[in-house]
């Protein structure tokens, strides 16, 4: 019986491919070990975390300690956001309100504020006495606070209008009242102007005399309310400056009437 010859299936090539793959993987492994030996611990931890991310994404959490607050890489100052409240007169109002409340002056000093202005009304007992134009110490004290506040908001102020008022009495004091109210307004103006906190051109003094009452002149209480000094501090860009209107009129320039409506009057002969 003839012997069957052995057949060669060429299986030798298979183990050679496996061997070469193993050698390649070992070479890659040693190269990676060498590379890892030259990196710092933080980069090594990042590599480990990267492998963990692939194995278990739900449990992966990366925290780069190189940029934690206080590190050398994180020395840039935090970004600041512009405060829109600095563009109004809130600081001035807050200072005055605090002073009025702390000194129990709510009955003698009225304080109002809007987006366009801060308004202060001083009773006669705080600023002047009787028919005098000498500024009282209590008036000087609160004007000092006002001056400090004006310094903080100078760039936002359009105008500081100071108005003096007197009260009507039984006998005729018209001439005295008119001049007295103007003198008192100018005394307050000069006191603030001497502080040199804002430009003098922003000040305006007006004497109304007895012709702008806020209470009944038939009673002592009403006359006391009518004797007063008022300060109107307007925010820049809102009301048109009275001084600007006067200057433009005198210089025969075109008056800027933005935000102001003027009614035209037709004269019929």
ZAMARGU-4260 file (C-alpha; in steps of 0.2 Angstrom, whole numbers, plus 5000, padded with zeros to 4 digits):
<rodrens>
0) 5000/5000/5000 | 5008/5016/4995 | 5012/5029/5009 | 5003/5045/5008 | 5014/5060/5007
5) 5013/5074/5020 | 5006/5090/5013 | 5013/5107/5019 | 4999/5120/5022 | 5011/5135/5024
10) 5007/5138/5042 | 5024/5145/5046 | 5019/5162/5040 | 5006/5164/5054 | 5017/5163/5069
15) 5029/5175/5061 | 5016/5188/5059 | 5011/5185/5078 | 5029/5187/5083 | 5032/5203/5073
20) 5016/5211/5081 | 5022/5206/5098 | 5039/5214/5095 | 5031/5230/5088 | 5020/5231/5104
25) 5034/5228/5115 | 5044/5242/5106 | 5030/5254/5107 | 5028/5250/5126 | 5046/5253/5130
30) 5045/5269/5120 | 5030/5275/5130 | 5039/5270/5146 | 5054/5281/5141 | 5043/5295/5136
35) 5034/5294/5152 | 5050/5295/5162 | 5053/5312/5155 | 5036/5320/5160 | 5031/5327/5176
40) 5018/5319/5188 | 5004/5331/5182 | 5005/5326/5164 | 5006/5307/5169 | 4990/5309/5179
45) 4982/5317/5164 | 4987/5302/5153 | 4980/5290/5166 | 4964/5300/5167 | 4963/5300/5148
50) 4963/5281/5148 | 4950/5281/5162 | 4939/5292/5152 | 4939/5279/5138 | 4936/5264/5150
55) 4922/5273/5161 | 4916/5290/5153 | 4903/5292/5167 | 4916/5292/5181 | 4928/5304/5172
60) 4931/5321/5179 | 4946/5331/5174 | 4953/5345/5186 | 4969/5354/5179 | 4978/5359/5195
65) 4990/5369/5184 | 4977/5383/5183 | 4970/5383/5200 | 4968/5400/5208 | 4984/5406/5216
70) 4995/5396/5204 | 5009/5405/5193 | 4999/5403/5177 | 4983/5411/5185 | 4990/5428/5189
75) 4979/5438/5177 | 4967/5450/5186 | 4949/5446/5186 | 4938/5455/5173 | 4929/5470/5179
80) 4911/5475/5174 | 4907/5493/5172 | 4895/5499/5185 | 4881/5508/5177 | 4875/5515/5194
85) 4891/5526/5193 | 4883/5536/5179 | 4870/5544/5191 | 4869/5554/5207 | 4866/5539/5219
90) 4882/5542/5228 | 4878/5560/5232 | 4860/5555/5237 | 4866/5541/5248 | 4879/5553/5258
95) 4866/5566/5261 | 4852/5554/5266 | 4864/5546/5279 | 4869/5563/5286 | 4851/5568/5287
100) 4845/5552/5296 | 4860/5552/5308 | 4857/5570/5313 | 4838/5569/5314 | 4836/5582/5301
105) 4821/5574/5292 | 4809/5588/5297 | 4821/5602/5292 | 4829/5595/5276 | 4819/5587/5262
110) 4828/5576/5250 | 4822/5569/5233 | 4830/5560/5219 | 4826/5554/5202 | 4836/5548/5187
115) 4838/5566/5182 | 4841/5576/5198 | 4844/5577/5216 | 4833/5590/5225 | 4837/5597/5242
120) 4826/5609/5252 | 4833/5617/5268 | 4821/5625/5280 | 4826/5642/5287 | 4831/5635/5304
125) 4845/5625/5296 | 4852/5639/5284 | 4847/5656/5290 | 4838/5665/5304 | 4826/5679/5303
130) 4831/5692/5290 | 4849/5687/5291 | 4860/5681/5276 | 4873/5674/5288 | 4874/5655/5285
135) 4871/5645/5301 | 4883/5632/5307 | 4870/5618/5304 | 4869/5624/5286 | 4888/5624/5284
140) 4889/5607/5291 | 4877/5599/5278 | 4884/5610/5264 | 4901/5602/5268 | 4893/5585/5266
145) 4885/5591/5249 | 4902/5597/5243 | 4910/5580/5247 | 4896/5572/5237 | 4898/5584/5222
150) 4917/5579/5221 | 4912/5561/5218 | 4899/5565/5205 | 4906/5580/5196 | 4907/5572/5179
155) 4889/5568/5179 | 4883/5585/5185 | 4875/5597/5172 | 4871/5612/5184 | 4868/5616/5202
160) 4854/5629/5204 | 4852/5637/5221 | 4836/5646/5224 | 4832/5657/5239 | 4814/5660/5245
165) 4807/5672/5258 | 4789/5673/5266 | 4776/5686/5264 | 4772/5696/5280 | 4758/5708/5284
170) 4768/5724/5281 | 4777/5727/5264 | 4794/5719/5264 | 4794/5716/5245 | 4811/5725/5242
175) 4819/5717/5257 | 4812/5700/5252 | 4818/5700/5234 | 4836/5706/5239 | 4837/5694/5254
180) 4832/5679/5244 | 4845/5683/5231 | 4858/5686/5244 | 4855/5670/5253 | 4856/5660/5237
185) 4873/5669/5233 | 4879/5665/5250 | 4876/5647/5248 | 4884/5647/5231 | 4900/5656/5237
190) 4901/5644/5251 | 4901/5629/5239 | 4911/5638/5226 | 4925/5641/5239 | 4926/5622/5241
195) 4933/5621/5223 | 4924/5604/5221 | 4916/5607/5204 | 4919/5620/5190 | 4911/5637/5195
200) 4902/5638/5178 | 4890/5624/5185 | 4883/5635/5199 | 4868/5647/5196 | 4859/5657/5210
205) 4841/5663/5209 | 4831/5674/5221 | 4812/5671/5220 | 4808/5682/5235 | 4791/5679/5242
210) 4783/5674/5225 | 4785/5656/5226 | 4777/5650/5242 | 4774/5631/5246 | 4763/5635/5261
215) 4750/5647/5268 | 4758/5663/5273 | 4744/5667/5285 | 4751/5656/5299 | 4768/5657/5307
220) 4770/5638/5302 | 4767/5642/5284 | 4779/5657/5283 | 4792/5646/5291 | 4790/5633/5277
225) 4791/5647/5264 | 4808/5653/5271 | 4819/5641/5263 | 4834/5637/5252 | 4833/5624/5238
230) 4846/5616/5228 | 4843/5607/5212 | 4857/5597/5205 | 4853/5591/5187 | 4861/5576/5179
235) 4871/5579/5163 | 4862/5576/5147 | 4844/5577/5154 | 4837/5595/5157 | 4844/5609/5146
240) 4856/5620/5156 | 4848/5637/5161 | 4865/5645/5159 | 4867/5638/5142 | 4850/5645/5136
245) 4855/5662/5143 | 4872/5662/5135 | 4866/5657/5118 | 4852/5670/5119 | 4864/5684/5124
250) 4877/5678/5110 | 4862/5677/5098 | 4867/5659/5094 | 4854/5645/5090 | 4847/5638/5106
255) 4848/5619/5107 | 4831/5614/5110 | 4834/5595/5111 | 4821/5587/5124 | 4813/5604/5125
260) 4797/5609/5116 | 4793/5627/5113 | 4776/5633/5108 | 4776/5645/5093 | 4766/5661/5095
265) 4759/5670/5081 | 4756/5689/5083 | 4741/5696/5074 | 4741/5715/5070
</rodrens>
